Structure formats: structure tokens, C-alpha cells
Amino acid sequence: MKHLIAETCSSSVFKIHADRARCKTGGKLEVFRHARWFAFVCWLLFLTFPAKAQQPVPFYDLAMLQNQKQLVHTPVMAQDLRMGRQYGEYLVFADVAGQGRRQDASSGGSLAVLYPDMGEPYRSIFAKIIEGIESKSRLPVISIPIGQKPEAGELNTQLKRSGVKVVIALGRQGVKLANNLDREIAVVVGGVLNIPESESRSMTGVSLMPDPVLLFSRLKSLLPNVKRVIVVYDPKNNESLIKLARDAAKQHGLELLAYEARDLASAAHQYEAAFTSADKRDALWLPQDSTTVEEGSILPLVLRESWSRGIPFFSSSFLHAKKGALFALYPNNLELGHSLAMAAQSALSGDGRKSGVSLLREVLVAVNLRTASHIGLNIDYQSQRSFDSIFPEP
């Protein structure tokens, strides 16, 4: 069929060229007839080899992805963020078999990673975490994409058939699924921000929330004269984080001024009051908090007041460093994979001392030199080399 169509197209093209010569002597009608025939053949060829269907656009888990470096490069990714906020923090997984990887499980047991199979840039993020897991795991690693509504019974059967002894579940959906796995399978969670304290005690894993100790240490290294850290938070999201942050602040000679806000309106009011009373001893911290760090109204307010009053702010989101935060800490995905593999090994060995979800310590650092210059901070070239990302980009 393909050869016939090709020959027909070639013949039609030849006829058109020949007819062009006859046009000079009045053969216009004949040229039109062959051109119409050529158009019909092209249409037939198009039907024979249809274009690849477009894949549906998935929704994304902001908790997993909003503080990743890859999210800030294109307007399309910004639209993805808006879409994610509209539908909330959850993952939509593609249900892919991955049979080849599962056949590699050894009789001595294996480790399974449950992950979302999404398009770029998200695929690269999960791939880097899995790469880190594979490089540190003592067991063969099986990567298993899971669907939007996974069947716990089918998954349990699949894991047993593959000899899985421990699972690393990435994302909010993975945490929910982990509660339904057989108790004989050890579970480690990763790629999530907030896990209720009642649940986190019985789980092992690594959060995406940077450890306040690292944030305050970086703050003091850049601005040693800062004495107070202001933070506005929703206790429903970050009560346990603020408890840890108070201790971390004391370690660095800082006072933590924490203001509660349970909705957007009260958050805006708290920020306005905080900026009004702030002075050169203060810095503002934006944690990962869906209530008090809203991108549409709160972030513009913070950017405006911070710039006009000369009060620096720092963040747990890479995106904010590009927009005007003095610095931000964001996940080192490869190192995060290393930590998850080590946590899996501890969970498998029954090491109770390692239980619980720990804060993220595998971080990279972004800095905004324009903001630094605005508040009178000069970061020389040698110091700049200690940062992983610099804005404005050179």
C-alpha cells in the first residue's frame, strides 16, 4: 500500500511538471485536473499515517514539585502550577507495567519504588531520586508506576510475587497507599511536605521540608546581624515544624516570632502587621505552607513590602529565589534518593531509632544577588561559588 501511494504521488508530481509546460499553450484545465488528483492522494496518505495522538495532560502534586528547580523555566510550567493549585495537592499516576524491571528481583528480596510516571520536567525529578536510591540500595531496586486509584490488593500480590521486602513510596498518593500494604512489607515515604504527626510517628521517610537548622545557619552566614526571624504559618499545616524551628532558632542565637493564620485574609493581615513593626534586625521566613504562602496575593505583598522596607526574606521554595527572596533551599534529588535508600535499609532491619519522618537535609542553595545588593550585602565571586543557583542568571 505504501509503495502504491508513493508511486502514485511521484506520478502525479511528474504530470504536474509536464502540464506546466502545456500551460503556456492553453493547457490550464488539464493542470487543474492533475493538481486536484495530487491533493486527493496527499489526503489519502495523511489518513494512512495519522499523527500520534496527544497524551492527556496530567495534574501535578505541588507538594512534590513546586520547590523544584525545573519548574521555573517556561510559561507552560507556570500554568501547571496554577492548575495544581486549582485541584489541590495530589498525584495522578500513569498505570505502566514495567515488567522488565520486575523480573530482576532476586530470591533474596528486593526494594520497590512506587512513583508517578509523568512527562517532563517531572519525569527527570523522579528519575534522579530513583537513581540515588539505586546507587545506595543493597537490594535490587524495582521501579513500579502506580495508577491514580491503585488497588491495594493487586499491588500487594505484585509485590509479593516480586519478592519485595521494603517499599519506598513517593508522593502524597504513595503515603495513602502505604497504609494499605501488608504489614510484613516495610514502608518508607518520600516526596511529601506535611504528614500528620499522628501518622509520621509510625512511618519512616524524608520530608520535602528543609530543616530549619539549615535555613537559619545560611541566614546567619549571610546576615550575621539579624536577631529575629518572622514567620506566618497555619498550625494545621506546620505546627510540628514551628516547634522544631524554635529550637533551631535558639541554636543560632535567633528569636523566632511565629504568627498563626488559619486563612488567607488573616495571613495577609499578619504579614502587614509584621512588616510595620520590623526593623533591620529582622528577616522573614516563607515556609512551605499552602495557607500563608499563597502565590497569587501573599507573595506579591511580601515582595513589595520586603523591597520597599529593606527587610530580607528567605524561603523553602526555589521559585521564590528567582522572584526576589535573598536565598532559598531546595531538594538535591540525587542525595534525597541516597537518604531514602538508607532509611529503607534501617526500616528493613527493624532499627526503631530510625523511625519517623525526618526533615530534608539534602539541599541545594539558590541566591538572588540583586536582592542582596539592594539590602547592602556584597557577595563576592568566591562566595558565589558556594551557591548552586544564582539570580539574576549570569
C-alpha positions as CSV (number, residue, x, y, z in Angstrom):
1,M,0.0,0.0,0.0
2,K,2.8,2.4,1.0
3,H,4.7,1.7,-2.3
4,L,1.5,2.2,-4.3
5,I,0.8,5.6,-2.7
6,A,4.4,6.7,-3.1
7,E,4.4,5.7,-6.8
8,T,1.0,7.5,-7.3
9,C,2.4,10.7,-5.7
10,S,5.5,10.5,-7.8
11,S,3.5,10.0,-11.0
12,S,1.2,13.0,-10.1
13,V,4.1,15.3,-9.4
14,F,5.6,14.3,-12.8
15,K,2.3,15.1,-14.5
16,I,2.1,18.5,-12.9
17,H,5.5,19.4,-14.1
18,A,4.7,18.3,-17.6
19,D,1.5,20.2,-17.6
20,R,3.2,23.4,-16.6
21,A,4.8,23.4,-20.0
22,R,1.5,22.9,-21.7
23,C,0.0,25.8,-19.7
24,K,1.9,28.2,-22.0
25,T,-0.1,26.8,-24.9
26,G,-3.5,26.7,-23.2
27,G,-3.4,23.6,-21.0
28,K,-4.6,25.2,-17.8
29,L,-7.6,23.0,-17.3
30,E,-5.5,19.8,-17.6
31,V,-3.1,21.2,-14.9
32,F,-6.0,21.9,-12.6
33,R,-7.3,18.3,-13.0
34,H,-4.0,16.7,-12.1
35,A,-3.4,19.1,-9.2
36,R,-6.8,18.1,-7.7
37,W,-5.8,14.4,-8.1
38,F,-2.5,15.1,-6.3
39,A,-4.3,16.8,-3.4
40,F,-6.6,13.7,-3.1
41,V,-3.5,11.4,-2.9
42,C,-1.9,13.6,-0.2
43,W,-5.1,13.4,1.8
44,L,-5.2,9.6,1.5
45,L,-1.5,9.5,2.6
46,F,-2.4,11.5,5.7
47,L,-5.2,9.1,6.6
48,T,-2.8,6.1,6.1
49,F,-0.2,7.5,8.5
50,P,-2.1,9.5,11.2
51,A,-0.3,11.7,13.6
52,K,0.4,10.3,17.1
53,A,-2.4,11.2,19.4
54,Q,-1.7,13.8,22.1
55,Q,-1.5,12.4,25.6
56,P,-3.8,13.9,28.1
57,V,-2.2,16.5,30.4
58,P,-1.9,15.2,33.9
59,F,-2.4,17.2,37.1
60,Y,0.5,17.5,39.4
61,D,1.4,17.2,43.1
62,L,2.5,20.7,44.2
63,A,3.8,19.3,47.4
64,M,6.3,17.2,45.4
65,L,7.2,19.6,42.7
66,Q,6.7,23.3,43.5
67,N,10.1,23.8,45.1
68,Q,12.0,22.1,42.3
69,K,14.4,23.9,40.1
70,Q,12.9,22.5,36.9
71,L,9.6,24.3,37.4
72,V,10.7,27.9,36.7
73,H,11.8,27.9,33.1
74,T,8.7,28.2,30.9
75,P,5.2,29.8,31.0
76,V,3.8,26.3,30.5
77,M,5.2,25.2,33.8
78,A,3.8,28.3,35.5
79,Q,0.4,27.2,34.1
80,D,0.9,23.8,35.5
81,L,1.4,25.4,38.9
82,R,-1.8,27.3,38.6
83,M,-3.6,24.1,37.6
84,G,-2.2,22.3,40.5
85,R,-3.4,24.9,42.9
86,Q,-6.9,24.7,41.4
87,Y,-7.1,20.9,42.0
88,G,-5.1,20.7,45.2
89,E,-2.1,18.7,46.2
90,Y,-2.3,15.2,44.8
91,L,-0.7,12.9,42.2
92,V,-2.1,11.4,39.1
93,F,-0.2,8.3,38.1
94,A,0.1,6.6,34.7
95,D,-0.5,2.9,35.1
96,V,2.6,1.4,33.3
97,A,3.6,-2.2,33.6
98,G,7.4,-2.1,33.9
99,Q,7.6,-5.9,33.6
100,G,11.3,-5.9,32.6
101,R,12.4,-4.3,35.8
102,R,10.3,-6.6,38.0
103,Q,11.9,-9.7,36.5
104,D,15.2,-8.6,38.0
105,A,14.1,-9.3,41.6
106,S,16.3,-11.8,43.3
107,S,15.2,-14.6,45.6
108,G,16.9,-12.7,48.5
109,G,14.3,-10.0,48.3
110,S,14.1,-6.6,46.6
111,L,13.2,-2.9,47.2
112,A,10.3,-1.4,45.2
113,V,9.9,2.3,44.4
114,L,6.3,3.4,43.8
115,Y,6.4,6.6,41.7
116,P,4.3,8.7,39.3
117,D,5.1,8.2,35.6
118,M,4.7,11.8,34.3
119,G,6.1,13.8,31.5
120,E,9.0,16.3,31.7
121,P,10.2,18.1,33.8
122,Y,8.6,15.8,36.4
123,R,10.0,12.6,35.0
124,S,13.5,13.8,35.4
125,I,12.9,14.7,39.1
126,F,11.7,11.2,40.0
127,A,14.3,9.6,37.8
128,K,17.1,11.4,39.7
129,I,15.6,10.3,43.1
130,I,15.4,6.7,41.8
131,E,19.0,6.9,40.6
132,G,20.0,7.9,44.1
133,I,18.1,5.1,45.6
134,E,19.6,2.5,43.2
135,S,23.2,3.7,43.9
136,K,22.8,3.2,47.6
137,S,20.4,0.3,48.0
138,R,21.8,-3.1,49.0
139,L,18.8,-4.8,47.4
140,P,17.8,-4.9,43.7
141,V,15.5,-2.0,43.0
142,I,12.2,-2.4,41.1
143,S,10.5,0.8,39.9
144,I,6.7,0.4,39.8
145,P,4.5,3.3,38.4
146,I,1.1,3.3,40.1
147,G,-2.3,4.4,38.9
148,Q,-4.5,7.2,40.1
149,K,-6.7,4.8,42.0
150,P,-4.4,1.9,42.7
151,E,-5.8,-1.4,44.0
152,A,-4.0,-2.3,47.2
153,G,-4.9,-5.9,46.9
154,E,-3.4,-6.2,43.4
155,L,-0.3,-4.2,44.4
156,N,0.3,-6.5,47.5
157,T,0.1,-9.5,45.2
158,Q,2.5,-7.9,42.7
159,L,5.0,-7.0,45.5
160,K,4.9,-10.5,47.0
161,R,5.4,-12.1,43.6
162,S,8.5,-9.9,43.0
163,G,9.9,-10.8,46.4
164,V,9.7,-7.2,47.7
165,K,10.7,-6.7,51.3
166,V,10.6,-2.9,51.6
167,V,8.8,-0.2,49.6
168,I,9.7,3.5,49.1
169,A,6.5,5.3,48.3
170,L,7.0,8.8,46.6
171,G,4.3,11.4,46.8
172,R,1.1,12.0,48.7
173,Q,-0.7,9.2,46.9
174,G,2.1,6.8,47.9
175,V,1.6,7.7,51.6
176,K,-2.1,6.9,51.4
177,L,-1.3,3.6,49.6
178,A,1.3,2.7,52.1
179,N,-1.3,2.4,54.9
180,N,-3.0,-0.4,52.9
181,L,0.1,-2.6,52.3
182,D,0.7,-5.8,54.1
183,R,2.3,-5.2,57.5
184,E,5.1,-7.6,56.6
185,I,6.3,-5.1,53.9
186,A,8.4,-2.3,55.4
187,V,7.4,1.2,54.1
188,V,9.5,4.3,53.6
189,V,7.8,7.6,52.4
190,G,9.3,10.5,50.5
191,G,8.4,13.4,48.3
192,V,5.8,14.9,50.6
193,L,5.7,18.0,52.7
194,N,3.2,17.6,55.5
195,I,2.3,14.3,57.2
196,P,0.1,14.5,60.3
197,E,2.1,14.0,63.4
198,S,0.0,11.0,64.5
199,E,0.9,9.2,61.2
200,S,4.5,10.3,61.0
201,R,5.4,8.5,64.3
202,S,4.6,5.2,62.7
203,M,6.3,5.9,59.4
204,T,9.9,6.2,58.2
205,G,11.0,8.6,55.5
206,V,12.2,12.0,54.5
207,S,10.0,15.1,54.0
208,L,10.5,17.8,51.3
209,M,10.5,20.5,54.0
210,P,14.1,21.8,54.5
211,D,15.4,21.6,58.1
212,P,15.1,25.0,59.8
213,V,18.6,24.4,61.2
214,L,20.0,24.6,57.7
215,L,17.9,27.7,56.8
216,F,18.9,29.6,59.9
217,S,22.6,28.6,59.5
218,R,22.6,30.0,56.0
219,L,20.8,33.1,57.1
220,K,23.4,33.9,59.8
221,S,26.3,33.3,57.4
222,L,24.9,35.9,55.1
223,L,23.4,38.3,57.6
224,P,25.2,37.9,61.0
225,N,23.4,40.9,62.5
226,V,19.9,39.5,62.1
227,K,18.4,38.8,65.5
228,R,14.8,37.8,64.8
229,V,13.1,35.6,62.3
230,I,9.4,36.3,61.4
231,V,7.2,33.5,60.1
232,V,3.4,33.4,59.5
233,Y,2.1,29.8,59.5
234,D,-1.1,27.7,59.6
235,P,-0.9,25.4,62.6
236,K,-3.0,22.9,60.7
237,N,-0.1,22.5,58.2
238,N,3.1,23.3,60.2
239,E,2.6,23.1,63.9
240,S,5.3,20.5,64.3
241,L,7.7,22.4,62.0
242,I,7.4,25.6,64.1
243,K,8.2,23.6,67.3
244,L,11.4,22.4,65.7
245,A,12.1,25.9,64.3
246,R,12.0,27.4,67.8
247,D,14.8,25.1,68.9
248,A,16.8,25.7,65.7
249,A,16.5,29.5,66.2
250,K,17.9,29.2,69.7
251,Q,20.9,27.2,68.4
252,H,21.8,30.2,66.2
253,G,21.1,33.0,68.6
254,L,17.8,33.9,66.9
255,E,14.4,34.7,68.3
256,L,11.5,33.2,66.3
257,L,8.4,35.4,66.0
258,A,5.7,33.0,64.9
259,Y,2.2,34.3,64.0
260,E,-0.7,31.9,63.4
261,A,-3.1,32.4,60.4
262,R,-5.7,29.9,59.5
263,D,-6.9,31.5,56.3
264,L,-5.7,33.8,53.6
265,A,-7.2,37.0,55.0
266,S,-5.7,36.6,58.4
267,A,-2.3,35.7,56.8
268,A,-2.3,39.0,54.8
269,H,-3.1,40.9,58.0
270,Q,-0.3,39.2,59.9
271,Y,2.2,40.0,57.2
272,E,1.2,43.6,57.1
273,A,1.5,44.0,60.9
274,A,4.8,42.2,60.9
275,F,6.3,44.4,58.2
276,T,5.0,47.5,60.0
277,S,6.9,46.6,63.2
278,A,10.0,45.1,61.6
279,D,13.4,46.7,61.5
280,K,17.0,45.9,60.4
281,R,17.3,43.2,62.9
282,D,14.6,41.1,61.3
283,A,14.3,38.7,58.4
284,L,11.1,36.9,57.1
285,W,10.9,33.2,56.5
286,L,8.5,31.7,54.0
287,P,8.0,28.0,54.7
288,Q,6.1,25.6,52.5
289,D,2.5,26.4,53.6
290,S,-0.5,26.4,51.3
291,T,-2.4,28.8,53.5
292,T,0.1,31.5,54.4
293,V,2.4,31.4,51.4
294,E,-0.1,31.8,48.6
295,E,1.4,32.8,45.3
296,G,-1.4,35.0,43.9
297,S,-1.7,37.6,46.6
298,I,0.6,36.9,49.6
299,L,3.8,36.6,47.6
300,P,3.3,39.9,45.7
301,L,2.6,41.5,49.1
302,V,5.8,40.1,50.6
303,L,7.9,41.1,47.6
304,R,6.6,44.7,47.7
305,E,7.0,45.2,51.4
306,S,10.3,43.4,51.6
307,W,11.8,45.6,48.8
308,S,10.4,48.9,50.0
309,R,11.3,48.4,53.7
310,G,14.7,46.7,53.1
311,I,13.6,43.6,55.1
312,P,15.0,40.5,53.6
313,F,13.1,37.3,53.3
314,F,14.3,33.7,52.6
315,S,12.3,30.7,51.5
316,S,11.9,26.9,51.3
317,S,11.0,27.3,47.6
318,F,13.4,27.6,44.7
319,L,10.9,29.6,42.7
320,H,10.9,32.4,45.3
321,A,14.7,33.0,45.0
322,K,14.2,33.8,41.3
323,K,11.4,36.3,42.2
324,G,13.2,38.1,45.0
325,A,14.0,36.0,48.1
326,L,17.5,36.6,49.3
327,F,18.1,32.8,49.3
328,A,16.2,29.5,49.2
329,L,16.9,25.9,49.9
330,Y,15.5,23.3,47.6
331,P,15.9,19.5,47.2
332,N,19.1,17.8,46.0
333,N,17.1,14.9,44.4
334,L,20.1,12.6,44.0
335,E,21.1,12.9,47.6
336,L,17.5,12.6,48.6
337,G,17.4,9.2,46.9
338,H,20.5,8.2,48.9
339,S,18.8,9.1,52.2
340,L,15.6,7.2,51.2
341,A,17.7,4.1,50.4
342,M,19.4,4.3,53.8
343,A,16.0,4.8,55.5
344,A,14.7,1.7,53.7
345,Q,17.6,-0.3,54.9
346,S,17.0,0.8,58.5
347,A,13.3,0.0,58.2
348,L,14.1,-3.4,56.8
349,S,16.4,-4.2,59.7
350,G,13.9,-3.0,62.3
351,D,16.0,-0.2,63.6
352,G,13.5,1.6,65.8
353,R,15.8,4.5,66.3
354,K,15.4,5.5,62.6
355,S,11.6,5.6,62.7
356,G,9.7,8.8,61.9
357,V,9.7,11.2,59.0
358,S,12.8,13.5,59.1
359,L,13.1,16.9,57.6
360,L,15.1,17.4,54.4
361,R,18.8,17.9,54.8
362,E,19.8,17.1,51.3
363,V,19.5,20.6,49.9
364,L,20.9,22.9,47.3
365,V,21.1,26.7,47.7
366,A,19.8,29.5,45.4
367,V,20.7,33.2,45.9
368,N,19.4,36.4,44.4
369,L,22.3,38.9,44.0
370,R,20.0,41.8,43.1
371,T,18.2,41.4,46.4
372,A,21.5,41.1,48.3
373,S,22.8,44.3,46.7
374,H,19.5,46.1,47.5
375,I,19.9,45.5,51.2
376,G,23.7,46.4,51.1
377,L,25.0,42.8,51.1
378,N,28.0,42.3,48.8
379,I,28.6,38.6,47.9
380,D,32.0,38.4,46.2
381,Y,32.8,36.0,43.4
382,Q,34.5,33.5,45.7
383,S,31.4,33.3,47.9
384,Q,29.1,33.0,45.0
385,R,30.7,29.7,44.1
386,S,29.2,28.2,47.3
387,F,25.7,28.6,45.8
388,D,24.1,26.1,43.4
389,S,21.9,28.6,41.5
390,I,22.3,32.4,41.2
391,F,19.8,35.0,40.1
392,P,19.7,37.1,38.0
393,E,21.2,34.4,35.9
394,P,24.7,35.4,34.5
